[in-house]
Amino acid sequence: MSVAAEQHRYFLTVLVWALLLEIFVVWYYISKGDFGFMLQMTAILMAITVLGIYAVIHKVRKEIKEGYM
């Protein structure tokens, strides 16, 4: 496996774990009934994480299509 593929895999692993943790945090705040700043900040971070996952997957698909991997 190439170095680029390993790097993408590490980024995806970290981003997926971050997304799981953010889902747990959002669930905690919603179940607690606290819809304040921390829930909003976590929701924004979750959106950024999803965009990051999308960007990495898009880059990997592009590299596969172009034959770099």
Sequence and secondary structure as in RCSB ss.txt:
>XXXX:A:sequence
MSVAAEQHRYFLTVLVWALLLEIFVVWYYISKGDFGFMLQMTAILMAITVLGIYAVIHKVRKEIKEGYM
>XXXX:A:secstr
  HHHHHHHHHHHHHHHHHHHHHHHHHHHHHHT  SHHHHHHHHHHHHHHHHHHHHHHHHHHHHHHT  
